[in-house]
Amino acid sequence: MIRDIGAADLPALLALNNAEAAAVNALTLEALSAQVAAAFSARMSADGFLVAFSETTPAQGPNHAWFLRRGGRFAYIDRVVVAPEARGQGVARSLYEDLAARGLPLACEVNLDPPNPAGQAFHARLGFRPVGEAVDVRNGKRVRYMMRG
């Protein structure tokens, strides 16, 4: 069952997020709370969560800002985190499809350097296509911007 993230969920989601900091960047409780408050969609299941911003959300970092400059309507997936024991069971796909049901094209970035071949393959299977590349000035990671829909 996928549902909205509530305030009581934040400590557990923060622990899950920060355990996967190499992939999604660590947050404080205050930063995660602010992201959820600003989100177009902040949803979770028992095994993961997804936070997305839209074109109406003020810029939430350089990657979201890249899509804002590009224009158009979109739901930008800022982070999706799945518990390690639940990977490969369709959790991320379910969270993405839940977001897609909101009716906006989906947007995201996936690391090119350091390489994330599993993330590239996952997004390709879901029908995402590359729309640009950049270096994240905050951490030096090279990313590929992708969209679906």
C-alpha positions as semicolon CSV with decimal commas, in nm:
position;residue;x (nm);y (nm);z (nm)
1;M;0,000;0,000;0,000
2;I;0,138;0,340;-0,102
3;R;0,042;0,641;0,107
4;D;0,142;0,999;0,184
5;I;0,441;1,051;0,412
6;G;0,342;1,184;0,753
7;A;0,549;1,360;1,020
8;A;0,564;1,041;1,229
9;D;0,727;0,858;0,935
10;L;1,019;1,100;0,901
11;P;1,267;0,951;1,155
12;A;1,249;0,603;0,999
13;L;1,266;0,743;0,644
14;L;1,564;0,959;0,741
15;A;1,748;0,649;0,867
16;L;1,668;0,466;0,542
17;N;1,775;0,768;0,334
18;N;2,103;0,817;0,518
19;A;2,188;0,447;0,499
20;E;2,182;0,500;0,120
21;A;2,361;0,838;0,126
22;A;2,609;0,739;-0,144
23;A;2,322;0,716;-0,391
24;V;2,085;0,991;-0,270
25;N;2,291;1,225;-0,045
26;A;2,249;1,240;0,331
27;L;1,990;1,470;0,489
28;T;1,909;1,603;0,833
29;L;1,564;1,554;0,981
30;E;1,496;1,924;0,917
31;A;1,602;1,896;0,551
32;L;1,389;1,587;0,491
33;S;1,093;1,753;0,661
34;A;1,137;2,061;0,440
35;Q;1,156;1,846;0,127
36;V;0,837;1,662;0,217
37;A;0,662;1,993;0,292
38;A;0,769;2,142;-0,044
39;A;0,700;1,827;-0,245
40;F;0,450;1,788;-0,524
41;S;0,432;1,426;-0,407
42;A;0,590;1,260;-0,102
43;R;0,473;0,899;-0,083
44;M;0,588;0,580;0,081
45;S;0,529;0,209;0,108
46;A;0,641;-0,029;0,380
47;D;0,977;-0,071;0,203
48;G;1,062;0,264;0,044
49;F;0,973;0,622;-0,035
50;L;0,975;0,878;-0,314
51;V;0,987;1,258;-0,302
52;A;0,904;1,457;-0,617
53;F;0,880;1,825;-0,705
54;S;0,691;1,983;-0,994
55;E;0,747;2,281;-1,218
56;T;0,548;2,491;-0,969
57;T;0,785;2,410;-0,679
58;P;1,062;2,668;-0,621
59;A;1,404;2,525;-0,717
60;Q;1,509;2,251;-0,478
61;G;1,870;2,220;-0,589
62;P;2,060;2,236;-0,918
63;N;1,906;1,924;-1,073
64;H;1,547;2,035;-1,015
65;A;1,652;2,384;-1,132
66;W;1,782;2,232;-1,458
67;F;1,434;2,099;-1,536
68;L;1,276;2,431;-1,434
69;R;1,498;2,614;-1,687
70;R;1,402;2,359;-1,955
71;G;1,037;2,449;-1,907
72;G;0,719;2,250;-1,936
73;R;0,520;2,045;-1,691
74;F;0,690;1,764;-1,501
75;A;0,720;1,572;-1,175
76;Y;1,089;1,565;-1,084
77;I;1,189;1,263;-0,876
78;D;1,435;1,405;-0,627
79;R;1,485;1,082;-0,438
80;V;1,359;0,729;-0,433
81;V;1,496;0,499;-0,164
82;V;1,416;0,129;-0,124
83;A;1,523;-0,085;0,171
84;P;1,803;-0,323;0,065
85;E;1,602;-0,634;0,157
86;A;1,316;-0,522;-0,071
87;R;1,519;-0,445;-0,383
88;G;1,417;-0,629;-0,698
89;Q;1,060;-0,672;-0,575
90;G;0,898;-0,386;-0,771
91;V;0,893;-0,129;-0,488
92;A;1,058;0,152;-0,688
93;R;0,850;0,070;-0,995
94;S;0,531;0,090;-0,785
95;L;0,635;0,426;-0,639
96;Y;0,710;0,558;-0,990
97;E;0,377;0,437;-1,127
98;D;0,197;0,592;-0,829
99;L;0,360;0,924;-0,919
100;A;0,285;0,880;-1,291
101;A;-0,083;0,843;-1,204
102;R;-0,077;1,213;-1,111
103;G;-0,065;1,283;-1,486
104;L;0,265;1,466;-1,531
105;P;0,570;1,356;-1,732
106;L;0,833;1,212;-1,499
107;A;1,183;1,363;-1,474
108;C;1,493;1,252;-1,286
109;E;1,870;1,237;-1,292
110;V;2,093;0,931;-1,269
111;N;2,464;0,937;-1,189
112;L;2,707;0,885;-1,475
113;D;3,013;0,950;-1,257
114;P;3,029;0,777;-1,024
115;P;2,861;0,524;-1,254
116;N;2,516;0,391;-1,174
117;P;2,451;0,129;-1,445
118;A;2,167;-0,029;-1,246
119;G;1,990;0,308;-1,225
120;Q;2,041;0,371;-1,596
121;A;1,900;0,026;-1,680
122;F;1,604;0,066;-1,442
123;H;1,502;0,397;-1,598
124;A;1,548;0,264;-1,952
125;R;1,315;-0,030;-1,868
126;L;1,054;0,220;-1,748
127;G;1,072;0,415;-2,074
128;F;1,284;0,712;-1,964
129;R;1,499;0,880;-2,229
130;P;1,807;1,102;-2,186
131;V;1,742;1,477;-2,221
132;G;2,071;1,626;-2,098
133;E;2,378;1,601;-1,876
134;A;2,550;1,819;-1,618
135;V;2,791;1,819;-1,326
136;D;2,629;1,873;-0,986
137;V;2,824;2,166;-0,841
138;R;2,750;2,052;-0,485
139;N;2,937;1,722;-0,509
140;G;3,105;1,697;-0,850
141;K;2,888;1,406;-0,965
142;R;2,817;1,393;-1,337
143;V;2,449;1,319;-1,397
144;R;2,226;1,231;-1,690
145;Y;1,883;1,397;-1,696
146;M;1,601;1,171;-1,810
147;M;1,229;1,204;-1,880
148;R;0,933;0,980;-1,948
149;G;0,601;1,090;-2,089
